């Protein structure tokens, strides 16, 4: 590779989301001259139109249930309470603006040059900007993330919105059909229902959250229906018809669903089109995901990629860690590959879901015999209000060595609990070590160290 002084920058990052920003700042800290190009807003999907604004909407959606159903059991009553969507929308937007500004300031403080323009790779060391300028770099990093998948073959699909637009609506619809059964679809179904929208969820499979443990899937599916969300399964959209009052979604099974709005949450695609990958020989998967090795290096040695555009594990913290490993490898002198195994994650359903490690089915397929410990119960918080939300806790234990290889929780604070449990599972603690840990009482989490009896399936 030619000496770095022959280039404008040591590193040119395309995309200022979580992974790109971390890689840029750390590389600059190692002494590299760095620039980052962003065509939209600094912060990427997570900050601008993903995790952060979604979590704020989830917080908002829980207040109505808390005031109407939980608080009276504890002696509280609320009269005249009302919800105002424009206030919430604008406050969320202001917080997103604040965070985007912090990301930009941190980049500048790290001496990273910010270029507000679209970038296209024109060679192993060159990038053309939408301003017409061409920039050269010793190393190029693609960190452009992903985008919602839109089934363009469905007639009338242009009338639908995605998770990108949901945060900017002038007014909440009175009713909505959400197409999809993954975590984005499930989260928005719960939160929109909590904000007073009549929600129907459309899913091609039999139970939501494909890929999660079956007990988790059934538990969340049951909570969707218990909250009054209509769930239509085993079918998909055939066409969408716009009317004076809203939309009519025609399904392939012959049913129709009339709603004011339709939201698509049927998957996400890597955002790699138009980046010039083909012209320079950067190999991609059929879905557009950029192929990389364990060190995030593409088929072109001077070009790397991290985050959702590689479609390895599409989570913000994963993109951040991949960006950090890239910087350490390329500019820090310490080759480092991120371990994608046993990563804790959460679905902000209501109640939330936390999971780490293998599902029961995957554990049996990989290791053979496993022991299962699980319990369902009503948390203390819900007893006096007579609220029927139940908690699920499940441990998957490898029989050969007693190691806990999976933990799955649905219930209050599950997302917070799984972060700590993820440490134990990641580092191979045994069920005996779980049992030797003293419980914190009274908490829901104490069940993780007090489940003694193996679960035995009922005899049918």
Secondary structure as UniProt FT lines:
FT   HELIX           4..6
FT   STRAND          9..14
FT   HELIX           18..29
FT   TURN            30..31
FT   STRAND          34..37
FT   TURN            42..43
FT   HELIX           44..49
FT   HELIX           51..65
FT   HELIX           66..70
FT   HELIX           71..74
FT   HELIX           85..109
FT   TURN            110..111
FT   STRAND          113..115
FT   STRAND          119..123
FT   TURN            124..125
FT   STRAND          126..129
FT   TURN            130..131
FT   STRAND          134..142
FT   STRAND          146..148
FT   TURN            152..153
FT   HELIX           157..159
FT   STRAND          161..162
FT   TURN            163..165
FT   HELIX           166..168
FT   STRAND          175..179
FT   HELIX           183..194
FT   TURN            195..196
FT   STRAND          198..203
FT   TURN            210..211
FT   HELIX           214..226
FT   TURN            227..228
FT   STRAND          230..233
FT   STRAND          237..242
FT   STRAND          247..251
FT   TURN            252..253
FT   STRAND          256..259
FT   STRAND          261..264
FT   STRAND          268..270
FT   TURN            273..274
FT   HELIX           277..280
FT   TURN            286..287
FT   TURN            294..295
FT   TURN            301..302
FT   STRAND          303..305
FT   HELIX           307..310
FT   HELIX           316..330
FT   STRAND          345..347
FT   STRAND          353..357
FT   HELIX           360..367
FT   STRAND          370..377
FT   HELIX           380..382
FT   TURN            383..386
FT   STRAND          391..398
FT   TURN            399..401
FT   STRAND          403..410
FT   TURN            412..413
FT   HELIX           414..426
FT   TURN            427..428
FT   HELIX           431..435
FT   HELIX           445..449
//
